[in-house]
Amino acid sequence: MLNAGNPIGVMDSGIGGLTVVRELQRILPGEDIIYFGDSANCPYGNKTSDQIFELSSHMLQFLGDNGVKCTAIACNTISTMADRLRPCFDYKIVSIVEEAAKYVLREHLGLIATEFTVASGKYAELIHEGDPECKVVGKGSPLLAALVDRGDFNQHDINTEIRTQVDNILAREKVENLILGCTHYPIVEENF
């Protein structure tokens, strides 16, 4: 039986979700947290929706078996599939994409994320619910999450990948704000 004393689950495709854990510890210091980062299969953004669903279901099952009262899906890629995952579990599942979309309403937004997250269109869909006039221009990075997750902070490779993807966005639209649509990206935020 679940109660308020049960832990909160946090899941991610790798280490990026630790940025979410840090914030949860800051705002909810009395809560116990169980973290599941699937670095063995990172990055998720280059996988099919069925592969992401299966891997995510295993993580959610593990967290449920360990008595979490809710789980925050820290991974933006997995979060785009939250509506498909929720009916399979009997505890609350929170999507970082849904929560972030509530706070980023601006006239012109850039989105850098995994290829799957950008292709899903979930950020644009949720942002348009809040402001139909808002334009979201996204570019998926096939490499950045993996570069961060493996801990190889080769500044040249990271900066080249960021520059390539951001230049692509700016070539299509003058954006004033950039959504870092992957929890791995705040780890190298200063590079942006």
N, C-alpha and C positions, 0 to 999 in steps of 0.2 A: 504494500500500500504506500502510495506517495504522500508526502507531507512537506511542509515548508522547510523542514530540516534536510530534505534530500538535496544532493548536489546538483549543480548546473552542468550540463554537458556543453562542450565546445568542440566542433569538428572542422577540419580543414584538409585540403589535399596535401599538406606538408607543414612546414614551420610557420607559414605566414599568419596562421590563426593565433599565434602567440601574441601578436599585436592586439588582437581582440581580448585575449585573456588579460593582458596588462591593463586595458581599460576597464574591464569588468572588475578586476581586483581593486582598482582605484575607486570606482563608484559603488561597489558592493563588497566592502572589505570583510564582512562576516560570512560570506558565502564560500562553500567548498566547490571546487571546479574539477571536473574530470575532462582532460584534453585528449583528443584522438587526432593525431596528424599522420596522414597516410603518405609519408615520404617515399615509401617503397613504390608507389604508383604515380607519384608526382611527375609531370604536371597533368592535371585533369583536363585542362583547356584544349588539349590536342586529342581527346578521346571522343567516342561516339556517345550519344545520349544514353543508350542502353548500357554501355560500360560504366558511365558516370552513375547511373541509377543503381546498378548492381554494387559497385564499390561503396557508394553512399549508404545503401541499405545495410550493408554489413557493419559500417561504422555506427549507424543509428541503432541497430540491433544490439551491438556491444554496449553502447551507452544506456539503452533501455534496460538491458540485463543487469547493469550496475546501478539501477535505481534513480536515474536522473529525473528531476521534476520537469525539466525542459532542456532543449538543446538549441544553442545558437549555431547556425551554419555560418561559419566565418568565411568560407570559400565562396567567392562571388560566382564561380562557375557552377558549383553545386546549388547555390541559392537560386539560380535561374530555374531550377527544377523543383523548388520547394512545394509547389502545388501538387506535383505528381507524387512526392514522397510523403506528405502529411497524412493522407488516408491510410497509409500502411502502418502507422504507429499511434499509440494511445497516449502520447504525451505531447506537450506543446513544442512546436518547431518554429524557430524564428529565423527569418531570412535576412542576411545583411544587405542584400540588394533592395529589398522592400523598405527597410529602415533608412538606408542611405538616400534612396530616391526622394524621400519626404523632405530632406534637408538641402538639396542641391539645386533648387529651382532658380535658374538664371536664364537670360535671353538666349545665349549661345554657349553650349557646353561641349567640351571635348571629353572623350572617354577612352582611356587606354586600359585594356584588360586582356584576358586570354582570348584567343580566337573564338572559342565556344561562347563565352560571355557576351562578346560583341555580336556575334551571329544570332544569338538567341533573341536579341531585340528587347530583352526584359527591362533594361534601364530606360530605354526610350519609352516603352509602353507605360511604365510606372510614373515617369516624369511627366509625360503627356496627360496622365490622369490629373496631376496637380496643376499643370499649366499647358494647355493644348498648343500654345504659341511657341513653347520652348523647343529649340532645335538641338538635337544631340548628334554629334559627329564622332563616331567611334572607329578605333583601329585596334585590331587584335595583335598581340605580340606572341609569336610562337616560342620565344626563347626566354623572356625576362623572368618569369616565375621559376623556371628550371635553374637559371643562373643563380638566383637568390637562394633557392631551396638547397642547392648542393653546397652552399657556403663558400663558393669561389667568388669572392668579391673583386674580380678582375675589373678594375674601373674602366679600362678601355672597352671591354666587351659590353659592360653594362651601359656605359654612356653612348656607345654606338647604337645599341638596340633602342634605347630611349630616344635618341635623336632621330633615328629612322622613323619610328612610329609617330612621334610628335610632329615631325616635319610633314608627314603624310596627312595628319589631321589639319595642320595649319594651311597646307596647300589647298584644302577643300573648303575651309571655313575659318574666318577670324574668330577664334574663341578666346574668351577672357578667363575662363575657369576650366580646370582639368580634373576629371574624376579619376582617381587611382582605383580602378575597378578590380583590384586583386589584393588580397591581404598581404601578399609578399612584397608589394611595392612600397609600403611605408618603411620597410627596413632600409630601402635605398632612397628614401624621400629626398634627401639632400642632393641627389644626382639630378632630380627633376628641376 
